[in-house]
Amino acid sequence: MQRALLAFAAILAAHASSLVTANALVGADIADRTVQRYTVVIASQKGRCSGVVMAPDIVLTAAHCIIPGEKFNVGGIAGSGDQPLQALLFSPVDQIVIHPLYKPTDAGSPDLAMLKLAKPLPDRFIAATLNARGLSVGDDLLAAGFGKTAERNSKAGITLRMVLLRVTDSVRGWVLLASVGEDASGGGAGDSGGPMFSYRGGMHSLVGIIAAVSPTRTKAVALSAHYDWIKQTMAKLAGP
């Protein structure tokens, strides 16, 4: 296992120059109504990230999206699948829990954070189903996020998009993914913290969180290694 982890660390280092945090799915398809119900935007004065609904008032995102001292609001697409000009903000973030092992200077640490909202999201949002299974090379996953919509656009997008990606490297806690077939996903601000779903038997299940994206590679946290932390943190935030 130690040799495998060292080999994967070398892979991450080799892509460090091209993998940038808070990147996006440029050119991906507009997300369908189901994915819209799971996925939210997390906004502050200094930018945006994406997140996934775990409960009506709890959201999971990437830890590097949390800037100390900033105030955050959570929003998403309103209505029955329509894509308005701007995602609506529904609630401020009341409490933030960073994964205890996350270190901003350590690219291999678990890039996860849980957000407790001041008030529940509208009823049209539903909690994603967390899948505890591990990920393997060759797995196809659906990634979603509020990233920029064009390569030349330097700002995060206002449209929720999704794209199919395939796992190319997998070691406990992390996966690297690439485009499937001729479809391509590119880099831009806004998609970090976005969900990665496995789709089997007609159901979406949450298996990863986007950490970084380049025009050719996506880096994601595999949630199977952090299943217990997610469940325990949700229970604490839910209260008695």
N, C-alpha and C positions, 0 to 999 in steps of 0.2 A: 504493500500500500504506500509506503514512504517513497519508493521509486516511482510509482505512478503519479503521486502528488508532485514530485520534483519535475517529472516530464511535463505535466500539465502547467506547472508554473513557468516552464520554459516556453510553452505555447503562448501563454498570456503575455509574457515579456516580448515575444516576437511580434505580437500585434499591438503592443502598447502605443506605438506611434500613430496607429490608425483608429484605435478604439477610443472614443471620446465620451465622457459622461453627458447625460441629458441629450442624447441623440434620438433621431426619429426615423419613421418609416416612410421616406419620401417615395411618392409614386404608388403607394399601396392603395387598396380599394377602400371606399367609404364603408365603415363598420355597419354590419346589419343590426337589426333592432335588438336581437338577443345580446350581442356584445355591448351595445350601448347601455343596456340595463345593468351590466356588471362594472363598467369602467367610468372613472371620474377624472376630472382635471383638478390639480392642486396648484393654486396660484398665490404668489406673493408679489411684493413690489419689485423684486429682482428677477422674476421669471416664472416659468411653469414647469410642472412635471405631470405625470399621469399616476393613477392609482387604481386599485380594485376594491370593490365593496365587499367587506367581510360580514357586516351586520348593518342595520339601518343607520347606525351612528359610529361605525368603525371602518377605517380604510387602511389597507396595506400599501406601502410604497417603498421607494428606494431611500436608504438613509442619507445618501449624499445630496438628496434634494432638500434636506432640512438645513437651512442656514440659521445659525444661532442669532437670536434677537429679532428675527423676522416674524411677522404675523401671517398666517396662512388661512386661506379660504378654500373650500371644496365645492365643486360644481359639476355640471355635466349637461348633456343634451336634454332639453325639455320636449315634451310632446311624444307622439307615437311614432318615433323613428325619423322625424324631420330633423334636418341639420340647419339650425339658425345661423345667422352671421356671426354670433358669438356665443360660446357656452355660458350658460347662466350659473351664477354662484349662489349656492343654497345655504351654506353654513360655515361659520368660522371654525377653526380647529381649536379645541379646548385643552387637549393634552397630547403630548408626543412621547412615545416610548421607542428609543433606539435599541436595536439588538445589542446586548451587552458585550459581544465580541467584535463589534464593528469598529474599525480604525480607519479614518480617512486616508492615512498614509499607507495602508496595507491593502493592495488590490485584491488579495485573496480572502479578506474578511467578509462576513455576511452583511451585505449591503441592504439591510431591511429596517423599516420603521413602521410602527403602528400609530395611527392617528385616531383620537377620540373627538367626535364632533360635538359642538355645543347643542345641536338639535338634529334630529333624524333627517335623512334625505327623503325626498318625496316618495310616495308609494310605488312609483313606476320603477324605482331602482330595487334590485334584489341581490342578496348575498351570493357570492360565488361559492361553488362546492370545492373544498380543498381536497386535493388528491395526494395521498401519502406515498404513492409509488415512485420509485427512482426513474431517472431518465437514461436512455441508452442511445448510442450512435445509431442514426437512421430514423429516430422518432420524428414525426412531423408535428409541429406545434403551431397554433394560431396566436400571433402576437398582435396587440392592440395598443394604441396610444394617441395622444393629442399632439403629434409632432408637426413640424412644418410641412407644407404641401409642395414645395418646390426647392430644388437644390440651392438656388440663388437667394432664397429667402432666409435671412439670418435669425428671424424670430420664430418662436414656437407657433404651431398651428392652432386653429380654432375649430378644426374638423376632426372627429374621431375616425381613425383609419385602422385597418387590419391587414395582415399579410401572413401567408403560410411560410414557415421556416423549418429547416431540417437540422437536427442535432448532428454536428460533425465531430465533436470532442466532448467527452463527459467524464468528470472525476467528481467524487463526493463533494457536494456543495455548489458546484459550478458546471455550466455547459457553454459551449460555443456553438452558434448556429449559422447557417448560410442559406441563401435563397434557394428555392426549389424550382428546377427547370429554368425557363427563360425569365421568370419574374425576378425583379430586383428590388431591394430595399436600400435606401441611402441614408446618409447622416444629416441630422439637424436637431435643433433644440426642441424639447418637449416630451419625448417618449420615455425617458427614464422613469422607472416605477410602474410602467404599464404591465398588464398581465400577460402571461403566456398560458394558453389553454391546450389541453389534450382534448380531442374530439372523438369520442367513441360511443357507439350505440345511440347516436342522436343527442348526446349530452355534452356540454362543455364542463371540464373540470380544471381547476387552477393548479398548475404544476411549477410555475416559475414567475420571476419578476425581472423585467428588463433592467440591466445595469448600464449598458453602453452599446452603441451601434456605430458601424462604419459602413461605407458603401458595399462592403463584401462580407462583413462578419457582425454578429450580434452576440454579446456576452450577457448571460442571465444567471440569476441565483436559482438553483434548483431547490424547491421548497421542501422536498422530502427530508432533507437533513435538518430542517428547522421546524418540523411539524409540531413537536412538543412546545417549543417556545411560542409559536403562533397561537396555539390553543390556550396555553396558560396565560399569555398576555391578553387575549380576548376576554378570558374569564375575569381577569383582574379589572379590565376597563369596563366590563359590563356591570361590575359592582354586585352587591348582595341581592 
